[in-house]
Amino acid sequence: MLAKFIASYFRVTTQNPEPDSDGLRRLSATRERKLEAVLEAFSRVLGSLMSRSVKMISLVGCVLLASTAAFSADIASRPVYKAEPAPVQAWTGGYLGATVGYGWGESTSTITAIDTQLIPFFQSQGVIPTSLHPAFKGFIGGGEVGYNWQVGSWVTGLEADFSYSALRGDVINYAPQVGAVPETLTSQSIELAWFGTVRARMGYLATPDVLLFATGGLAYGQVKVSTGLVPEPTTPCANNAICSVGSASDVRVGWTVGGGLETRIASKWTAKIEYLYFDLGNISDTAFSLSGNPAWRGLPIVGVTSDITGNIVRLGLNYQL
C-alpha cells in the first residue's frame, strides 16, 4: 500500500509539469492529502512492525526467564559435596601440670632374730612378734609433665611426675609379762618422704573431650623406716641387754599401675582424676642394743624387712603447650 501511494504521488508530479495558479493550489492540496496518506500508512506499517517486534522480544524474554529459573532450580536441587575436614588432633602435644591427692597403704614387716640367746625365746613366748603391719596414709602433691599422641579416637603418651609425700604411719605391739619374760613394746614406723613415676599411658576418647586411660610404669621414692624393741618399758634401756632401736632410709625403685579419666575444660586446659597402685619393693633395717653393758652395747638384736606397697588417688590440672 505504501508503494502505491508513493508511485501515485510521483505520477501526479510528472504529468503536470507547468500548471496554472488554480492548478497549483489543487495540485498542492492533492500532494498534501497524498503525503498525509503516505505518512499515515507508513505509521501504521511501522506500528505493526514495532508491535510484532515487542511481542517477539517479550516472547524471547519469557523463554529466557523460564530457562534461567529452571537452570537455577536445577543447580539448587543438585547435592553439594564438601571435602571431609581433616580430623583435629586436639590431644597431640606436650603438657605440664600439678597434682594433689591422698595416699594410703599397709606394710608387712618381718622381724628376724639376730641375737640367738634371748630373742628366739622371747618370740616363742609371743612377747616379741614375728611380724608387724604398720599402716601409713597422708597427703601427696607435686607436678607432672608429659606428651600425648592422638590417632583417631586413641591417645597414647608418656608422663613423668614428682611429688612431696606426707604418707606415714606406725604400729606398736604391746605384750604383757609372761612368767619370767617381762612385758615388751615392739614398734615399727614407716614414712614415704617423696614419690615419683615415669609411666606410659593408653587411652580411648569416649567423646572428643573425655579420655579414659590406663597407665603403668616405673615408680620410685624415698622410704624411711625405724624399729624399736623395749622390754620392761619402765626400766632404762641401759639396764636391759635387748633394748634396741634401728632405722634405715633409702630410695626404692619399683612399679606402678592404674587408670583414670581426663577431660578438657578449656581450649588448653584439662583436668583429671587418677588412681595408682604402687610397689616399691622392700627395705631392711637392723635394731642395735642400747645396753650399758659393753658386752652387749651395739650388738645387732633383730633385723626387720618391710615391703612398701600403697595406693594413691589424686586430681590433676594440666596445660597443653
SULBEL-V256942 format. One record per residue. RES is the residue in one letter. SS is DSSP state (H for helix, E for strand, C for the rest). BURIAL is 1 if it has 9 or more other C-alpha atoms within 8 Angstrom, else 0. D_CENTER is the distance of its C-alpha to the mean C-alpha in Angstrom with 1 decimal. Layout:
# SULBEL-V256942
res,ss,burial,d_center
RES,SS,BURIAL,D_CENTER
RES,SS,BURIAL,D_CENTER
This chain:
# SULBEL-V256942
res,ss,burial,d_center
M,C,0,94.7
L,H,0,93.7
A,H,0,95.6
K,H,0,98.8
F,H,1,98.9
I,H,1,98.4
A,H,0,101.2
S,H,0,103.5
Y,H,1,103.0
F,H,0,103.9
R,H,0,107.0
V,H,0,108.3
T,H,0,107.9
T,H,0,109.6
Q,H,0,112.5
N,C,0,113.6
P,C,0,113.8
E,C,0,116.3
P,C,0,116.4
D,C,0,118.5
S,H,0,117.1
D,H,0,116.9
G,H,0,115.5
L,H,1,113.0
R,H,0,111.9
R,H,0,111.7
L,H,0,109.9
S,H,0,107.4
A,H,0,106.7
T,H,0,106.4
R,H,1,103.9
E,H,0,101.9
R,H,0,101.8
K,H,1,100.9
L,H,1,98.2
E,H,0,96.7
A,H,1,96.7
V,H,1,95.1
L,H,0,92.4
E,H,0,91.8
A,H,1,91.6
F,H,1,89.2
S,H,0,87.1
R,H,0,86.9
V,H,0,86.0
L,H,0,83.3
G,H,0,82.0
S,H,0,81.9
L,H,0,80.1
M,H,0,77.5
S,H,0,77.0
R,H,0,76.3
S,H,0,74.0
V,H,0,72.0
K,H,0,71.8
M,H,0,70.7
I,H,0,68.1
S,H,0,66.8
L,H,0,66.6
V,H,0,64.7
G,H,0,62.4
C,H,0,61.7
V,H,0,61.1
L,H,0,58.7
L,H,0,56.8
A,H,0,56.5
S,H,0,55.3
T,H,0,52.7
A,H,0,51.4
A,H,0,51.3
F,H,0,49.5
S,H,0,46.9
A,H,0,46.5
D,H,0,46.1
I,H,0,43.4
A,H,0,41.6
S,H,0,41.8
R,C,0,40.3
P,C,0,36.6
V,C,0,34.3
Y,C,0,32.0
K,C,0,29.0
A,C,0,27.0
E,C,0,23.8
P,C,0,21.0
A,C,0,19.1
P,C,0,15.5
V,C,0,12.9
Q,C,0,10.7
A,C,0,7.9
W,C,0,5.7
T,C,1,9.1
G,E,1,10.4
G,E,1,11.1
Y,E,1,10.0
L,E,1,12.1
G,E,1,12.3
A,E,1,14.6
T,E,1,15.1
V,E,1,17.9
G,E,1,19.3
Y,E,1,22.5
G,E,1,24.1
W,E,1,27.2
G,E,1,29.4
E,E,1,33.0
S,C,1,34.9
T,C,1,38.0
S,E,1,40.6
T,E,1,43.6
I,E,1,46.9
T,E,0,49.4
A,E,1,53.0
I,C,1,54.0
D,C,1,57.3
T,C,0,59.4
Q,C,0,62.2
L,C,0,60.7
I,H,1,57.0
P,H,1,57.7
F,H,0,60.3
F,H,1,58.0
Q,H,1,55.3
S,H,0,57.8
Q,C,1,58.7
G,C,0,55.2
V,C,1,55.4
I,C,1,52.8
P,C,1,49.8
T,C,0,48.5
S,E,0,44.9
L,E,1,42.7
H,C,1,39.3
P,C,1,37.8
A,E,1,34.6
F,E,1,32.2
K,E,1,29.4
G,E,1,27.8
F,E,1,25.1
I,E,1,22.6
G,E,1,20.4
G,E,1,19.4
G,E,1,16.9
E,E,1,14.5
V,E,1,13.5
G,E,1,11.7
Y,E,1,11.0
N,E,1,9.0
W,E,1,10.9
Q,E,1,10.1
V,E,0,13.3
G,C,0,13.5
S,C,1,11.5
W,E,1,11.3
V,E,1,9.0
T,E,1,11.1
G,E,1,11.2
L,E,1,13.4
E,E,1,13.1
A,E,1,16.2
D,E,1,17.0
F,E,1,20.3
S,E,1,21.5
Y,E,1,24.8
S,E,1,26.0
A,E,1,28.7
L,E,1,29.0
R,E,1,32.7
G,E,1,35.5
D,E,1,39.0
V,E,1,41.6
I,E,0,45.4
N,E,1,47.8
Y,E,0,51.2
A,E,1,54.2
P,C,0,57.6
Q,C,1,60.8
V,E,1,62.1
G,C,0,65.8
A,C,0,66.3
V,E,1,62.5
P,C,1,61.3
E,C,1,58.3
T,E,1,55.2
L,E,1,51.8
T,E,1,49.0
S,E,1,45.7
Q,E,1,42.4
S,E,1,39.5
I,E,1,36.1
E,E,1,33.4
L,E,1,30.0
A,E,1,30.1
W,E,1,26.8
F,E,1,24.1
G,E,1,21.6
T,E,1,19.7
V,E,1,18.6
R,E,1,16.5
A,E,1,15.1
R,E,1,12.0
M,E,1,12.0
G,E,1,9.8
Y,E,1,10.3
L,E,1,8.6
A,E,1,10.9
T,E,0,10.2
P,C,0,8.5
D,C,0,6.1
V,E,1,6.4
L,E,1,5.9
L,E,1,9.2
F,E,1,10.1
A,E,1,13.5
T,E,1,14.4
G,E,1,17.8
G,E,1,20.0
L,E,1,22.4
A,E,1,23.1
Y,E,1,25.8
G,E,1,27.4
Q,E,1,30.8
V,E,1,32.8
K,E,1,36.0
V,E,1,38.6
S,E,1,42.2
T,E,1,45.0
G,E,1,48.2
L,E,1,51.4
V,E,1,54.0
P,E,1,57.2
E,C,0,59.4
P,C,1,56.9
T,C,0,59.9
T,C,0,61.5
P,C,0,60.4
C,H,1,58.6
A,H,1,61.3
N,H,1,63.7
N,C,1,61.5
A,C,1,61.1
I,C,1,57.7
C,C,1,56.0
S,E,1,53.1
V,E,1,49.6
G,E,1,46.9
S,E,1,43.4
A,E,1,40.9
S,E,0,37.8
D,E,0,35.7
V,E,0,32.3
R,E,1,31.3
V,E,1,28.9
G,E,1,27.5
W,E,1,24.4
T,E,1,21.5
V,E,1,19.5
G,E,1,17.0
G,E,1,13.9
G,E,1,11.5
L,E,1,8.8
E,E,1,5.5
T,E,1,5.1
R,E,1,5.1
I,C,0,8.7
A,C,0,9.9
S,C,0,9.9
K,C,0,9.1
W,E,1,8.0
T,E,1,5.5
A,E,1,7.6
K,E,1,8.3
I,E,1,11.6
E,E,1,13.0
Y,E,1,16.5
L,E,1,18.5
Y,E,1,22.0
F,E,1,23.9
D,E,1,27.4
L,E,1,29.0
G,E,1,32.3
N,E,1,35.4
I,E,1,37.4
S,E,1,41.2
D,E,1,43.6
T,E,1,47.4
A,E,1,49.5
F,E,1,52.7
S,E,1,55.9
L,C,1,56.7
S,C,1,60.3
G,C,1,63.0
N,C,1,65.1
P,C,0,64.9
A,C,0,65.1
W,C,1,61.8
R,C,1,59.9
G,C,0,56.8
L,C,0,57.1
P,E,1,53.9
I,E,1,54.1
V,E,1,50.9
G,E,1,47.8
V,E,1,44.4
T,E,1,41.4
S,E,1,38.2
D,E,1,35.0
I,E,1,31.7
T,E,1,29.0
G,E,1,26.6
N,E,1,23.5
I,E,1,20.7
V,E,1,18.4
R,E,1,16.2
L,E,1,13.7
G,E,1,11.4
L,E,1,10.3
N,E,1,8.8
Y,E,1,9.7
Q,E,1,8.8
L,C,0,12.3
